[in-house]
Amino acid sequence: MNKILIAAAASSAIFLAGCAAGPDEATTAKMDELSNQVSQLSQEVSSLKSELSSQVQKAGNAAMSAQEEAARANDRIDNIAQSYTK
């Protein structure tokens, strides 16, 4: 029983020692590359968000301008209609 317990403890220690080793250079390089890609993509997303915000602002301004122009046109039509009824 003692031999089995000692063997289990030794194999556990060897197993844990193997897992305790840090990542190798290839893994570290790949992680750095992926981190750089994530940073680049984050910057692109931020750029696209600001561009989209600008386009939404322009579209809102154009819609407001069109609404004001439509209101002026309706007023002119109302004035023309009133001049015929007088």
Legacy VTK file of the C-alpha trace (Angstrom):
# vtk DataFile Version 3.0
C-alpha trace
ASCII
DATASET POLYDATA
POINTS 86 float
0.000 0.000 0.000
2.859 2.350 0.871
4.581 1.622 -2.439
1.438 2.534 -4.368
1.039 5.752 -2.399
4.681 6.701 -2.953
4.399 5.914 -6.671
1.238 8.012 -6.970
2.868 10.929 -5.129
5.980 10.734 -7.321
3.982 10.625 -10.552
1.846 13.542 -9.354
4.961 15.571 -8.590
6.439 14.823 -12.019
3.153 15.674 -13.713
2.814 18.980 -11.847
6.447 19.880 -12.516
5.874 19.401 -16.232
2.817 21.654 -16.128
4.607 24.327 -14.105
6.997 25.172 -16.932
6.298 28.514 -18.639
5.439 28.893 -22.316
8.232 28.413 -24.828
9.501 31.120 -27.215
7.254 30.064 -30.096
4.167 30.288 -27.917
5.264 33.657 -26.537
5.927 34.978 -30.041
2.516 33.776 -31.222
0.843 35.414 -28.216
2.658 38.696 -28.957
1.595 38.522 -32.595
-2.015 37.898 -31.610
-1.893 40.765 -29.123
-0.612 43.065 -31.855
-3.390 41.938 -34.173
-5.986 42.579 -31.474
-4.560 46.077 -30.923
-4.636 46.797 -34.649
-8.206 45.550 -34.982
-9.262 47.628 -31.983
-7.837 50.730 -33.636
-9.644 49.904 -36.886
-12.938 49.416 -35.046
-12.461 52.729 -33.256
-11.748 54.445 -36.569
-14.815 52.903 -38.187
-16.980 53.925 -35.229
-15.904 57.548 -35.515
-16.434 57.485 -39.286
-19.892 55.987 -38.840
-20.742 58.574 -36.201
-19.726 61.322 -38.604
-21.869 59.850 -41.374
-24.858 59.536 -39.036
-24.416 63.191 -38.054
-24.340 64.239 -41.722
-27.436 62.164 -42.486
-29.260 63.721 -39.534
-28.359 67.207 -40.717
-29.533 66.390 -44.240
-32.830 65.019 -42.914
-33.383 68.133 -40.796
-32.638 70.366 -43.778
-35.049 68.402 -45.976
-37.759 68.663 -43.313
-37.286 72.443 -43.058
-37.409 72.779 -46.845
-40.589 70.700 -46.967
-42.187 72.946 -44.333
-41.291 76.056 -46.380
-42.704 74.454 -49.513
-45.933 73.629 -47.676
-46.199 77.244 -46.488
-45.756 78.506 -50.080
-48.421 76.091 -51.316
-50.774 77.248 -48.538
-50.168 80.893 -49.505
-50.859 80.153 -53.167
-54.057 78.299 -52.256
-55.208 81.222 -50.077
-54.570 83.743 -52.862
-56.938 81.835 -55.179
-59.750 81.767 -52.628
-59.663 85.519 -51.935
LINES 1 87
86 0 1 2 3 4 5 6 7 8 9 10 11 12 13 14 15 16 17 18 19 20 21 22 23 24 25 26 27 28 29 30 31 32 33 34 35 36 37 38 39 40 41 42 43 44 45 46 47 48 49 50 51 52 53 54 55 56 57 58 59 60 61 62 63 64 65 66 67 68 69 70 71 72 73 74 75 76 77 78 79 80 81 82 83 84 85
